[in-house]
Amino acid sequence: MNDIDAWVWWLVGAAALGIPLVVTAMPEFGMLAAGAVAAAIAAGLGGDIVVQVLVFAVVAVALIAVVRPIATRHRSQRPQLVTGVDALKGKQAVVLERVDNAGGRIKLAGEVWSARSLDTGRAYEVGQEVDVVDIEGATAIVL
């Protein structure tokens, strides 16, 4: 065991930390692996075990402290490109068949949709423009 240099053990540790990174998709394991690579470099440059452990700890903690909040912020942001039914909310449509609380038809983004009025006491006549407030299943809720 003493025949193997310390830097090799750090690289083995980095590879071992890379396995759960791939399996669990937890980026923290990657940051710990980067710390192990930095410790391997310190060992290769002749640093003793205390220096190696300190380099590992400093690099791993610094990466977790800096990268993790950035990744969390990016993950929580809504995508700028809205697709699917979310892209239809807020669009204008033309009434094809009278729309009231019971139902009706509209032309929305070039397609015919079933629709109903958001306001239960209001009805929209053929040819009127309405705003799509929400989509529930295959029914547009209009106002």
N, C-alpha and C positions, 0 to 999 in steps of 0.2 A: 504494500500500500504506500510505502514511503518512496517507491520508485517513480510514482506518477507526480508530476509537477502540480502545484496548487491551481495554476491557471486552467489546467485540463478539468479539474474537479468543478471549477466555476462554470466552465462551458457545458459540462454534463448537467449541472444544476439549471443552467439557462434552458437547455433542451428539455429537461424534465418539467420546467415551468411552462414551456411552450405547448406541451401536450394538453393540459387542462385549458389553456387559452383557446386552442382549436376546438376542443370538445364542448366547452361551456360557453364560448364566445364572451368571456369576461375579460375586458381589456386590462384589468388590474394584473392578471397573470403575465401579460406581455410587458408591463412596466417593471414587474419584479424580475422577469427574464432579462430586461435591458440592464437592470442593476447588477445582475449576475455577470453579464458580459463586461460591464465596466469594472467589476471586481477582478475578472479574469485579466483584463488589461493591466490593472494595478499589480496583480501577481506577476504578470509577465515582465513588468518593468522593475520587479524586485521588491515591491512593497511587502512588509510582513503581514501576518494574519490580522492584526488590529487595523492596519490601513485598509486591507481588503474588505473587511467587514464594514468599516466606516464608509468606504466608497459605495459598497452595495446598498447600505441603508440610506445614505444621502441621495444617491441617484434614484432609487426606487421611491422614496418618500417625495422627492421633488417632482418626479413624473406624475405620481398619483395626485399630489397637491395642485399641479398646474394643468395637466391634461384632462383629468376626470371632470372638473367643473365645465371645461370647454365642451367636452363630449356630451355631458348631460344637457347643456344649453342647446346644442345642435339637435339633440334627439327630441327635445320638447318643443322645438319650433315647428309651426305648421309649414307644410310645403308651399312654396310660392306658386307652383303650378297646380291649380285646382282642377280635378278631373271627375268624371262620373256625374252622379246626381248633384254633388256639391257645386259643380260648375253651373248648374241650371238655376240654383237659388239666386234670386235677385234679377233674373232675366225678365224681359217683357214677352208676353204671349198675346195672341189674338184669339178671341172667343169664336169657336165654330158652331157650337150648340149652346144654348142658354146654360149658364153656370150659376148654380145656387148651392145651398147647403146639402141638397140631395145629390148633386153631381152635375155633369156636363162635359163638354169637350173643348179643348184649346189646341192651337198650333204653337208648339214650343220648339225652337231650334230646328225647324223644318220637319218636325214629327208631330203626329196627333197624339195627344195625351188626354186621359180622363182627368177631370179637375173638379174641385169643389171649393166653395167660397169659405174663407176664413171667418168672415162676419156672417153669422147665421141668418141675420135679417136682410142681407143684401144679395141681389142677383145681378148678373152681368149679361147683357144681350149680345147677340151675334154682331161681330165686327168691332166690339170694344177691345181696347188694349188693357191687359191686367198685368200685375206684377206677381211673379212666383215667389212666395214666401218660404215654402218648404215642399219637400217631396216625401210622401208617405207611401211606401211600396211603389205602385205604378200610378199613383194619383198625385197630381200637383195641387197644392193648396195656394189659392190666389187671393189677391186683395186689389 
